[in-house]
Amino acid sequence: MSTTTTKTIVMVEDESAIIDLITHLLYAPQIEIVPCKTGPQGLATIFDRNPDMVILDVMLPGISGWEIYDQVRGDKALQDTPILILSVTHREEFERRENFGRNNIDAYLSKPFDTPTLRRVVQEMLGVNIW
């Protein structure tokens, strides 16, 4: 009997089409994706679920992705959770952030993204080989 460990990803994204697309592209029996459409819902879900990874948009209703990022990084139990920023915002904005980029558990992909890169980054961040 083999035991498969499910990895939980909380995805905070306000666009339904992007939620559906990423959920489809990352589908695997080993992954549970928990979508959240607002900043406050995403933050509450991250603290409630203690996920293996977070996929985070920056421009969100309620609170920004950067506010969520800062709160997750500031929490002892969650500070090592891998965070993938997936946004249309220009990369230069991210490079100006003092801590972002120096943290080996963070990654950035711009929208639009390509499937092989998204899957590769998710596998690396989760430490699994799925696709």
Secondary structure, 3 states (H helix, E strand, C coil): CCCCCCEEEEEECCCHHHHHHHHHHCCCCCEEEEEECCHHHHHHHHHHHCCCEEEECCCCCCCCHHHHHHHHHCCCCCCCCCEEEEECCCHHHHHHCCCCCCCCCEEEEECCCCHHHHHHHHHHHHCCCCC
